[in-house]
């Protein structure tokens, strides 16, 4: 089972996160897992555990500083209070540095709100080897996706009221314009289709997305 660890941000402040490691190999590749808007709950900790069981060191930085919710209104409020730029350049950057101390390569893997932060991190965070984005993207003005210089894998839902396909298409245009090495997949599913605790969970599409993710990570973090 994983446990809480502390790490230092670039600004010198201390942050914390949920850390899970494989049974063997403290120098295994690392993955920073970025939470949905619910906070660092049991479901996202389970994602870290799943990655650890697959041989990766996984760290979920606690962007809400211990706050977790099941209520949509509160989740929206917590997300609204979050400074996305600081989350990427401080908390996520600090988590990457923590993993890089023993891992030669580190990727970022984020869901929903964390998907948007994954795109931001691919632009702003140093020392990343790859990025996996699940059904989330930031506003175009928040980060220039054309400047991404690491491989990017994206999973998006065709019926997503939070992140419509038009936005995915626009993101893909920017990636293509920047000659980014990317792979985007669109699934006949709804938002958060890979979250087994939510009503939109689609086990078939989730399994396909995870299969693609594991293949991508095995290639890019080798």
N, C-alpha and C positions, 0 to 999 in steps of 0.2 A: 504494500500500500504506500501511497505517496505521503508527503508531509510538507509543512510550511517551511520555506526558506526565506532568508533576507538577502537582498542584493543592493548594490549602490548604483544610483542613477548618475548620468553625466554631470548633473548639477551638485552632486555630493550628498543629496538626500537619500534616505533609505526607503526602499519599497519592499514588498513581500509578494510571495506567490506560492502556488501549489506545485510541488515538484514530484515527478514520478520518474524512476529510472529502471532500466532493464536489469534482469537478474545478474547478467554478466556484462562487463564493459562500461566502466565509468568514462571512457573516452569515446563512447558511441556518438553518432551524429545527434545534434540537438534540434529541438523544435519548440518554438515559442507558440503556445496556443492562446488565441485571443477570444475572450468571452463573448457571448451574446449579451443583449441589454439586461438580462436578468441578474448578472453578477457571477461571481465564481461559485456556482452551485454544484450539486452533486453530479449533474449531467455533464458539465464541462470538465469536471475532475475526472469523470469516466472516460472522456476523450483522451485526456493525458495518460490515463492508465492503459487505454487501448494502444496508444502509440508506444508506451513503455514495453508492453507485451510483444510488440513488433520489433523491439530492439533499439528504440530511440530514447534519448533523455528528453523529457517534456517538462516545460515550465509554463504555468498559467499566471501571468502577472495580475495582481489584484487591483484593477483600475478603479474600483469603487471603494477601496480601503475598508473591506470587510462587510459592506452592505450588499444584501441579497434580497430579491423580492420575487413573488409569484404574480404580482398584480401589474397589469399592463400600464396603468396610469403612473404607478410609482417607477416602473422601469423606464418609461418615457421621460419622467422627471429626472431620474438619475443620469440617463444618457444625455439629456439636455444640459446638465450641469458639467459634463465632462469636457475638458479641453482636449480635443482630438490631437491637435498638434503636439501638445506636451505629452500626451499619452504615448505617441509614437516616438518622439525624440528623447523622452526621458525614461518612462517606465519600460517600454518595449526595447529601446536601445540598451537600457540597463540589463534587461533579461537576456538579450543577445550576448552581451559582454560576459554575463555570468556563465552562460553555456559555453561560450568560446574559450573559456579558461581551460576546458578539458576536451572540447569537441572541435575537430578541424573544420567542420561545416555545420551551419545552423540555418534552418528554414523558419518561416512564419506560417501559421495555419489558423485562419480566423473565420468566425461564423456570424452572419447577420451584422450587427454593429461591428463585430470583429472582422467581418469581411471588408467593410469599408476601411477599417484601420489596417488591414493587410495591404490594401492598395497604397494607402498613405505610407506605410512602412517600406514597401517596395521602392518608393520614391525617396524617402527621407532617412531611413535607417541604414547605418553602415554595417558591413561585415555579414550581410545576409547572402546565402547561396541560392535560395529559391523561395517562392511564395505560393500558398494555396488559399484561394478566396472562395468562401461559400456564401452565395446569395446576398452579397452586400457590396456596395461601391460608394465612394464619397462623391460630393458634388465636383463637377469638372474643374471648378476654380480652386478647389482645396489642394489639388496636387496634379501636376502635369504628368499623366500616365505615359506620355511619349518619352519621358526621360528614364523610364525603368530599364535597368541594365542586368536584371537577373531573370531567369525563367519563371513564368507565371502560369499557374493552372487555376481556372475559374469554373465554379459550378453555380448555375443559375436556374431558377424556376420559371417556367413559361407563364404560370398564373401567380404572379407575385404583386400584391397590392402595395408593398413597401418599396420594392426595387423593380419597377417595370422593365420589360424587355427593351423598350426604346432606349433606356439608359444603358443597358448592356450593349446594345448595338452601337451607341455613341462611344462607349468605352472601347469597344473593339476597333472602331475606326481610329481612335487615338493610338492604340497599341500598334496597329498596322502602320500608321504614319511614322511612328517612332522606331519601326523595325524591331519591336520588342519580340523576344522569343516567347510566345504565349500559346495556350491551348484553352479555349473556352467551350464549355458544354452547356446546352440548354435542355432541361428535363421537363417532361410532361407531368409537372407536380406543382405544389403550392409552396409558399415561403416556409423555410425551416423544415424542409422535407426530410432532413437527415437527423432531426432531433427526436429521439424515440419517446420523449416525455410530452410532446406537443401533438395537438389534434391533426396537424397536417402531415404527420410522419408517414412516409411512403417507403416501406422496407425494401421494395425492389429497386427503386431509384437510388435510395441511400446506399444499398450494397454496390450498385454500379459506380456511384461517385467515389465510394471508399476504395473500390478496386482500382480505379484510375488514380486516386491519390497515392495509394501505396506504391503503385508502379512508378509514378512520377518521382516520389521521394527516394525510392530505391535507386533511381537513375541519377538524380541531381545531387544526392548526398553521399554517393559512393566514394 
